[in-house]
């Protein structure tokens, strides 16, 4: 076996990858929201949700299945090349089919016909996702490559955003630049794929062997996409662009925070799949347990802070015009912990164990819950009703996955310092609560309250000897000491 890549480095690089998307949205969305207003922003969010569905059909579950399939054969370049080419061919067929379906929708549905040009521009994500083959680079754990390329493209898109979007008439430009910022680095992936696999067509290609497992992952992706995008799509049809814009701001904050919480999980999937294939189950168990500890450390803190400062967060991200989305943001905040847990239980434990059917069941029941509650609540409560549907869906997903792993729960969740985390949350929240009533500028209130909240939280956990945090601090300290140690001392050591 080739030398295993450093899991900590992968985690850092994937955090950079995740944070580049987070910062891209954090910087561009406030600017676009202020220039385009709730209506223009709502149009782009509606079309983005629509193209996400068609992109999901085009991908056919390959983004998750491809990581597992390629990670299992990553030490055999010929077999890795064959597997990657088969999945790319399957992706190409499904992308063509998705484009045909999208074209038929534009021709037959008035709401889509109104947004024809914007849909065509933003549907370029289907082509970019196909050629990007990000699942291949994740399988070989080349997170440094992905992080650097993604960051460079997003910086370019950010520059274009400020130069080209100057009035509320520039909705089409925003949709195109948004798509380029989120998916443009896939072009660089495609140009560099020859470093990972052989480009020349492999003999005996057969997509048939992937159809059954890929369909299972497709159904999983379908269910997830429903309850993560259905709220925005249904708001667009049932309430219009303005209320979609209100909710979209809250959903963007939630999505960015949940991406940060689950960034470690994305790193673990290829390594977890590899450990299972190599039957290294003890390492697999310890890695999963540590990941759950990190989720409990991060998710509740982010959820509580943005629950307390939802109003200030909305103003910072989109402006006071979007304040009707404040309640939605507060309702969505508990989903950070739920999403963090299901990301580990489902994608990092059940999937590597080839128990994806349990994940699919949890997600389809979550999607059904979201659909029913959206139909009942959106007409009366608008964005807040959509948020309740999403929260309930995440609860259902967690319950089903926990039941599927009921024999694992005690060993996975034992040793997590729940009471110490709860105490640290309450005390840090109390310290930061008063900043809400200061007459400072909004950005000053957020910076000061965040500094106090998270400093007190981490300091209390460290003083209470929480193992995961102490291990992280110890690792940083040792790395710093090694870096600053005289060269001769390093060699003698």
C-alpha positions in Angstrom: 0.0 0.0 0.0 1.1 3.5 -0.7 1.9 5.7 2.3 -1.3 7.0 3.7 -1.8 10.7 3.4 -1.9 12.7 6.6 -5.5 12.8 7.8 -4.9 16.0 9.7 -3.6 17.7 6.6 -6.6 16.5 4.7 -8.9 17.9 7.3 -7.1 21.2 7.2 -7.3 21.3 3.4 -10.9 20.3 3.3 -11.6 23.0 5.8 -10.0 25.4 3.4 -12.1 24.0 0.6 -15.2 24.4 2.7 -14.3 27.8 4.0 -13.6 29.0 0.5 -17.2 28.3 -0.4 -18.4 29.8 2.9 -16.4 33.0 2.5 -17.5 33.2 -1.2 -21.1 33.2 -0.1 -20.4 35.3 2.9 -18.9 38.1 0.8 -20.8 37.8 -2.5 -24.3 37.2 -1.1 -24.5 40.4 1.1 -23.3 42.5 -1.9 -25.7 40.9 -4.3 -28.6 41.0 -1.9 -28.2 44.7 -1.4 -27.8 45.4 -5.2 -30.6 43.0 -6.4 -33.0 43.2 -3.4 -35.2 40.3 -2.2 -37.0 39.9 -5.5 -33.8 39.6 -7.7 -32.1 37.5 -5.1 -35.1 35.2 -4.8 -35.1 34.7 -8.6 -31.5 33.4 -8.5 -32.2 31.2 -5.5 -35.2 29.7 -7.1 -33.3 28.8 -10.3 -30.3 27.6 -8.3 -32.6 25.2 -6.4 -34.1 24.1 -9.7 -30.8 23.4 -11.4 -29.6 21.6 -8.3 -32.4 19.0 -8.8 -31.4 18.4 -12.4 -27.8 18.3 -11.5 -28.7 15.7 -8.9 -30.3 13.6 -11.6 -27.3 14.0 -13.9 -24.9 12.9 -11.1 -27.0 9.8 -10.3 -25.4 9.3 -6.9 -21.9 9.2 -8.3 -20.4 11.9 -6.0 -20.8 9.5 -3.0 -20.6 6.1 -4.7 -17.6 7.2 -6.7 -15.6 8.1 -3.6 -16.2 4.6 -2.1 -15.7 2.7 -5.4 -12.5 4.5 -6.3 -11.1 4.6 -2.8 -11.4 0.8 -2.6 -9.1 0.4 -5.7 -6.9 3.5 -5.4 -3.7 1.4 -5.0 -4.3 -0.2 -8.5 -4.0 2.6 -11.1 -5.3 0.4 -14.0 -8.4 -0.6 -12.0 -8.8 3.0 -10.7 -8.7 4.3 -14.3 -11.3 1.8 -15.5 -13.6 2.6 -12.6 -13.3 6.4 -13.1 -13.9 6.2 -16.9 -16.9 4.0 -16.4 -18.4 6.4 -13.9 -17.6 9.4 -16.2 -19.4 7.7 -19.1 -22.4 7.0 -17.0 -22.4 10.6 -15.8 -22.3 11.8 -19.5 -25.3 9.8 -20.4 -27.3 11.1 -17.5 -26.3 14.7 -18.1 -27.6 14.6 -21.6 -30.9 13.1 -20.3 -31.2 15.8 -17.7 -30.6 18.6 -20.2 -33.4 17.2 -22.4 -35.8 17.1 -19.4 -34.9 20.6 -18.3 -35.5 21.8 -21.9 -38.9 20.2 -21.9 -39.7 21.9 -18.6 -38.8 25.3 -20.0 -41.1 24.7 -23.0 -44.1 23.5 -20.9 -44.1 25.3 -17.5 -44.8 29.1 -17.6 -42.8 29.9 -14.4 -39.7 28.2 -16.0 -40.3 29.9 -19.3 -40.2 33.3 -17.6 -36.7 32.4 -16.3 -35.5 30.7 -19.5 -32.3 32.7 -19.9 -31.3 32.5 -16.3 -32.0 28.7 -16.2 -29.8 28.1 -19.3 -26.9 30.1 -17.8 -27.0 28.4 -14.4 -27.6 24.9 -15.9 -23.9 25.0 -17.0 -23.4 23.4 -13.5 -24.4 20.1 -15.0 -21.5 20.1 -17.5 -19.0 21.4 -14.9 -20.0 18.8 -12.3 -19.7 16.0 -14.8 -16.1 16.9 -16.0 -15.0 17.9 -12.5 -14.8 14.3 -11.2 -14.4 15.6 -7.7 -15.2 12.2 -6.3 -12.0 10.8 -7.9 -9.8 13.4 -6.2 -11.6 12.8 -2.9 -11.0 9.0 -3.3 -7.3 9.5 -3.6 -7.4 12.1 -0.8 -5.9 15.0 -2.9 -7.6 17.7 -0.8 -4.7 20.1 -1.2 -5.2 20.2 -5.0 -9.0 20.8 -4.7 -8.6 23.5 -2.0 -6.0 25.5 -4.0 -8.0 25.4 -7.3 -11.3 26.2 -5.6 -9.9 29.1 -3.7 -8.3 30.6 -6.9 -11.5 30.3 -8.9 -13.6 31.8 -6.1 -11.3 34.8 -5.8 -11.6 35.4 -9.6 -15.4 35.1 -9.4 -15.5 37.5 -6.4 -13.6 40.1 -8.4 -16.0 39.7 -11.3 -19.0 40.0 -8.9 -17.9 43.4 -7.7 -17.0 44.6 -11.2 -20.0 43.4 -13.2 -23.0 43.5 -10.8 -23.9 47.2 -10.3 -27.7 47.4 -10.4 -30.9 45.3 -9.9 -30.9 44.7 -13.7 -27.9 42.4 -13.4 -29.7 39.3 -12.2 -28.4 37.2 -15.1 -24.8 38.2 -14.4 -25.2 37.3 -10.8 -26.6 33.8 -11.7 -23.7 33.2 -14.1 -20.9 34.4 -11.8 -22.4 32.5 -8.9 -22.4 29.3 -10.9 -18.8 29.9 -12.1 -17.7 30.5 -8.5 -19.2 27.4 -7.2 -18.4 25.0 -10.1 -15.7 26.7 -12.2 -12.8 24.9 -10.5 -14.1 21.7 -11.9 -12.5 22.7 -15.3 -9.1 22.7 -13.6 -9.9 19.3 -12.1 -10.6 17.9 -15.6 -7.4 19.3 -17.0 -5.4 17.7 -14.2 -7.1 14.3 -14.1 -4.3 12.7 -16.1 -2.1 12.9 -13.0 -4.5 10.5 -11.2 -5.7 8.1 -13.8 -4.7 7.0 -17.3 -6.5 9.0 -20.0 -6.5 6.5 -22.8 -9.8 4.4 -22.8 -9.4 1.2 -20.8 -10.4 -2.1 -22.3 -13.6 -3.8 -21.2 -15.4 -0.8 -19.9 -18.8 -1.7 -18.4 -21.1 0.7 -16.7 -23.5 -2.1 -15.9 -21.6 -3.2 -12.9 -22.2 0.2 -11.3 -25.9 0.6 -12.0 -27.3 -1.2 -9.0 -25.2 0.5 -6.3 -25.2 3.9 -8.1 -29.0 3.8 -8.2 -29.1 3.3 -4.4 -26.9 6.3 -4.0 -29.0 8.3 -6.5 -32.1 7.6 -4.5 -30.2 8.8 -1.4 -29.1 12.0 -3.2 -32.6 12.5 -4.5 -34.1 12.3 -1.0 -31.4 14.7 0.4 -31.9 17.1 -2.4 -35.6 17.2 -1.8 -35.5 18.2 1.8 -32.6 20.5 1.4 -33.9 22.4 -1.6 -37.7 21.7 -1.6 -38.4 24.5 0.9 -36.9 27.2 -1.5 -38.5 25.7 -4.5 -42.0 25.4 -2.9 -41.7 29.0 -1.5 -40.9 30.2 -5.0 -44.0 28.6 -6.4 -46.3 29.2 -3.5 -45.2 32.6 -2.1 -43.1 34.3 -4.8 -39.6 35.7 -5.2 -39.6 38.1 -2.2 -40.4 35.5 0.5 -38.0 33.1 -1.2 -35.3 35.8 -0.8 -36.1 36.2 2.9 -35.8 32.4 3.5 -32.8 32.1 1.2 -30.7 34.3 3.4 -31.4 32.2 6.5 -30.9 29.0 4.5 -27.5 30.3 3.2 -26.3 31.0 6.7 -27.4 27.5 7.9 -25.8 25.8 4.9 -22.5 27.6 5.3 -22.4 26.7 9.0 -23.4 23.1 8.5 -20.7 22.8 5.8 -18.1 23.9 8.3 -19.4 21.4 10.9 -19.4 18.5 8.4 -16.1 19.3 6.6 -14.2 16.7 8.7 -16.8 14.1 7.7 -16.1 14.6 4.0 -12.4 13.8 4.7 -13.3 10.6 6.5 -15.3 8.9 3.8 -12.5 7.7 1.6 -10.4 6.7 4.6 -13.3 5.0 6.3 -14.1 3.0 3.1 -10.4 2.0 2.8 -10.3 0.8 6.4 -13.4 -1.3 5.9 -12.0 -2.8 2.7 -8.8 -3.6 4.6 -10.8 -4.9 7.6 -9.2 -2.5 10.0 -12.3 -2.1 12.0 -10.8 -0.9 15.2 -9.2 2.1 13.5 -12.6 2.7 11.7 -14.4 2.7 15.1 -11.9 5.1 16.8 -12.0 7.5 13.8 -15.8 7.6 13.9 -15.9 8.2 17.6 -13.5 11.1 17.4 -15.4 12.6 14.5 -18.6 12.6 16.6 -16.8 14.3 19.5 -15.7 17.1 17.1 -19.3 17.5 16.0 -20.5 17.9 19.6 -17.7 20.4 20.2 -18.5 22.6 17.2 -22.2 22.3 16.2 -24.0 23.3 19.5 -21.7 26.4 19.9 -22.4 27.7 16.3 -26.1 26.9 16.7 -26.4 28.8 20.0 -24.4 31.8 18.9 -26.4 32.4 15.7 -29.6 31.7 17.5 -28.8 34.6 19.9 -27.5 36.8 17.1 -29.8 35.8 14.2 -31.0 39.4 13.7 -27.5 40.8 13.5 -26.4 37.9 11.3 -29.2 38.6 8.8 -28.3 42.3 8.7 -24.6 41.6 8.1 -25.3 39.0 5.4 -28.1 40.7 3.5 -29.2 43.9 5.1 -32.2 45.0 7.2 -34.5 44.5 4.2 -34.2 40.7 4.8 -35.0 40.8 8.6 -38.3 38.8 8.0 -36.0 35.8 7.7 -34.8 36.1 11.3 -37.3 33.7 12.7 -36.5 31.1 10.0 -32.8 31.3 10.9 -33.5 30.7 14.6 -35.7 27.7 13.8 -33.0 26.3 11.5 -30.1 26.5 14.0 -30.7 23.2 15.8 -30.2 21.4 12.4 -26.5 22.1 12.7 -26.1 19.4 15.3 -28.6 17.1 13.6 -26.8 17.4 10.2 -23.4 17.0 11.8 -24.5 13.7 13.5 -26.2 12.2 10.5 -23.2 13.1 8.3 -21.1 10.9 10.6 -23.6 8.1 11.3 -24.8 7.9 7.7 -22.1 8.9 5.3 -19.0 8.0 7.4 -20.3 4.8 9.1 -23.3 3.2 7.3 -22.0 3.9 3.8 -18.5 2.5 4.2 -20.2 -0.6 5.9 -22.3 -1.0 2.7 -25.5 -0.3 4.6 -26.6 2.6 2.3 -30.1 1.2 2.2 -30.6 2.4 5.8 -29.3 5.8 4.9 -31.7 5.9 1.9 -34.7 5.0 4.2 -33.8 7.7 6.6 -33.5 10.3 3.9 -36.7 9.3 2.0 -38.7 9.5 5.3 -37.1 12.8 6.0 -38.0 14.1 2.5 -41.6 12.9 3.0 -41.8 14.7 6.3 -40.5 17.9 4.7 -42.9 17.7 1.8 -46.0 17.2 4.0 -45.1 19.9 6.5 -44.2 22.3 3.7 -47.6 21.8 2.1 -49.3 22.4 5.4 -47.2 25.2 6.8 -45.9 27.3 3.9 -49.3 28.7 2.8 -49.9 30.1 6.3 -46.5 30.7 7.8 -44.3 31.3 4.7 -40.5 31.1 5.4 -41.0 30.1 9.1 -43.1 27.1 8.0 -40.4 26.0 5.5 -37.9 26.1 8.3 -40.0 24.0 10.6 -40.4 21.4 7.8 -36.6 21.2 7.4 -36.0 20.9 11.1 -38.5 18.1 11.5 -37.0 16.3 8.5 -33.5 16.4 10.0 -34.9 14.9 13.3 -36.5 12.0 11.3 -33.2 11.3 9.4 -31.2 11.2 12.7 -33.7 8.9 14.4 -33.8 6.3 11.6 -30.0 6.3 11.2 -29.5 6.0 15.0 -31.9 3.1 15.0 -30.0 1.4 12.3 -26.8 1.7 14.4 -28.5 0.9 17.7 -25.9 -1.8 18.5 -23.1 0.7 17.9 -24.5 3.7 19.8 -23.1 3.0 23.3 -19.5 2.6 22.1 -19.8 5.5 19.6 -21.3 8.1 22.0 -19.6 7.0 25.3 -17.0 9.3 26.6 -18.4 12.5 25.0 -18.5 15.2 27.8 -22.1 16.3 27.4 -22.4 18.1 30.7 -19.2 20.0 30.4 -20.2 21.1 26.9 -23.6 22.2 28.1 -22.1 24.1 31.0 -19.6 25.9 28.7 -22.4 26.8 26.3 -24.6 28.3 29.1 -21.8 30.3 30.5 -20.4 31.6 27.2 -23.9 32.5 26.1 -24.5 34.4 29.3 -21.2 36.3 28.8 -22.1 37.3 25.2 -25.8 37.9 25.7 -25.5 41.5 26.8 -23.9 42.6 23.5 -27.3 42.4 21.8 -28.4 45.6 23.6 -25.4 47.8 22.9 -25.9 50.7 20.5 -22.8 49.9 18.6 -22.7 49.3 14.8 -23.9 45.9 13.8 -20.5 44.6 12.7 -18.9 45.7 16.0 -21.6 43.9 18.0 -21.0 40.7 16.0 -17.3 40.8 16.3 -17.2 41.6 20.0 -19.9 39.1 20.9 -18.4 36.3 18.8 -14.9 36.9 20.3 -16.3 36.7 23.8 -18.6 33.8 23.2 -16.1 31.5 21.5 -13.2 32.5 23.6 -15.0 31.8 26.8 -16.5 28.6 25.4 -13.1 27.1 24.3 -11.3 28.3 27.4 -13.9 26.6 29.7 -13.7 23.4 27.7 -9.9 23.4 27.9 -10.0 24.1 31.7 -12.5 21.3 32.1 -10.1 19.0 30.4 -12.2 18.1 27.3 -10.0 15.5 25.5 -10.6 16.4 21.9 -9.9 20.1 22.4 -6.8 19.3 24.5 -5.5 16.9 21.9 -6.0 19.6 19.2 -4.1 22.2 21.2 -1.4 19.8 22.0 -1.0 18.9 18.3 -0.7 22.6 17.4 1.8 23.3 20.1 4.0 20.3 19.1 3.9 21.4 15.5 4.9 24.9 16.4 7.8 23.7 18.6 9.1 21.4 15.9 8.9 24.2 13.4 10.9 26.6 15.6 13.4 24.0 16.9 17.0 24.6 15.7 17.8 22.5 12.6 20.5 20.5 14.3 18.2 19.6 17.2 15.6 18.4 14.7 18.0 16.2 13.0 19.4 14.8 16.2 15.9 14.1 17.4 
